[in-house]
Amino acid sequence: MALSTQTSIYVKWAESLQSEIPILGYKLYMSVGTQQYRLIYSSDKNPLLREFNVTNLTSGALYQFKVAAINFNGDS
């Protein structure tokens, strides 16, 4: 079973192990072409959720992603 298609991409990231402070969740940001990154997913208060299926994409477009870990101080 394919997790990504021509109009969707399945994004999964590793657990952040570089923090002395407990991770409360993650935020996933996406950029389309040369646009600024925007928040598309947040797993606030749940560090176990480290995946997201991004849908309604345009075939052939450039998409970039970045992930931030969340702790009680805010985003990493």
PANU-603317 format. One record per residue (C-alpha): z, y, x; residue in one letter. Coordinates in Angstrom, 1 decimal, decimal comma. Example, Ala and Ser with C-alpha at 12.3 -4.5 7.8 and 13.67 -1.06 7.14 Angstrom:
<up:7,8 north:-4,5 east:12,3 rest:a>
<up:7,1 north:-1,1 east:13,7 rest:s>
//
This chain:
<up:0,0 north:0,0 east:0,0 rest:m>
<up:-1,1 north:3,4 east:1,5 rest:a>
<up:1,6 north:6,0 east:1,3 rest:l>
<up:-0,9 north:8,9 east:2,0 rest:s>
<up:-4,2 north:9,6 east:0,3 rest:t>
<up:-7,0 north:12,2 east:0,6 rest:q>
<up:-4,9 north:14,6 east:-1,5 rest:t>
<up:-1,3 north:13,6 east:-0,5 rest:s>
<up:0,7 north:12,9 east:2,7 rest:i>
<up:3,9 north:11,0 east:3,0 rest:y>
<up:6,2 north:12,8 east:5,5 rest:v>
<up:9,2 north:11,0 east:7,0 rest:k>
<up:11,5 north:12,2 east:9,8 rest:w>
<up:14,2 north:10,8 east:12,0 rest:a>
<up:17,9 north:11,6 east:11,6 rest:e>
<up:19,1 north:14,5 east:13,7 rest:s>
<up:21,5 north:13,1 east:16,3 rest:l>
<up:21,8 north:16,3 east:18,4 rest:q>
<up:24,6 north:17,9 east:16,3 rest:s>
<up:28,3 north:17,9 east:16,8 rest:e>
<up:28,6 north:19,2 east:13,2 rest:i>
<up:27,8 north:16,8 east:10,3 rest:p>
<up:24,3 north:17,2 east:8,9 rest:i>
<up:24,4 north:18,0 east:5,1 rest:l>
<up:20,7 north:17,6 east:4,5 rest:g>
<up:17,2 north:18,7 east:5,6 rest:y>
<up:14,6 north:21,2 east:4,7 rest:k>
<up:10,9 north:20,5 east:5,0 rest:l>
<up:8,5 north:23,5 east:5,5 rest:y>
<up:4,7 north:23,4 east:5,3 rest:m>
<up:2,0 north:25,7 east:6,5 rest:s>
<up:-1,6 north:25,7 east:5,2 rest:v>
<up:-4,2 north:26,9 east:7,7 rest:g>
<up:-2,9 north:30,0 east:9,4 rest:t>
<up:-0,4 north:30,9 east:6,6 rest:q>
<up:3,3 north:31,2 east:7,2 rest:q>
<up:5,5 north:28,2 east:6,7 rest:y>
<up:7,1 north:27,9 east:3,2 rest:r>
<up:9,9 north:25,7 east:2,0 rest:l>
<up:8,5 north:22,7 east:0,0 rest:i>
<up:11,5 north:20,4 east:-0,1 rest:y>
<up:15,3 north:20,5 east:0,4 rest:s>
<up:17,7 north:17,6 east:0,5 rest:s>
<up:20,8 north:19,8 east:0,2 rest:d>
<up:24,0 north:17,8 east:0,5 rest:k>
<up:22,2 north:14,5 east:1,1 rest:n>
<up:21,4 north:13,7 east:4,8 rest:p>
<up:20,2 north:10,3 east:3,8 rest:l>
<up:17,0 north:11,7 east:2,2 rest:l>
<up:14,6 north:12,1 east:5,1 rest:r>
<up:11,2 north:11,7 east:3,4 rest:e>
<up:8,9 north:13,5 east:1,0 rest:f>
<up:5,5 north:12,9 east:-0,6 rest:n>
<up:3,5 north:16,1 east:-0,5 rest:v>
<up:0,8 north:16,1 east:-3,3 rest:t>
<up:-2,0 north:18,2 east:-4,5 rest:n>
<up:-3,5 north:18,8 east:-1,1 rest:l>
<up:-7,1 north:19,7 east:-0,3 rest:t>
<up:-9,1 north:17,2 east:1,7 rest:s>
<up:-10,1 north:18,7 east:5,1 rest:g>
<up:-7,6 north:21,5 east:5,1 rest:a>
<up:-5,2 north:22,0 east:8,0 rest:l>
<up:-1,5 north:21,3 east:7,1 rest:y>
<up:1,4 north:21,6 east:9,5 rest:q>
<up:5,0 north:20,7 east:8,8 rest:f>
<up:8,4 north:21,4 east:10,4 rest:k>
<up:11,9 north:20,1 east:9,5 rest:v>
<up:15,3 north:21,9 east:9,8 rest:a>
<up:18,6 north:20,2 east:9,6 rest:a>
<up:21,3 north:21,8 east:7,4 rest:i>
<up:25,0 north:22,0 east:8,3 rest:n>
<up:27,8 north:24,2 east:7,0 rest:f>
<up:26,5 north:27,0 east:9,4 rest:n>
<up:23,0 north:26,9 east:7,8 rest:g>
<up:19,7 north:25,7 east:9,0 rest:d>
<up:19,2 north:24,4 east:12,5 rest:s>
//
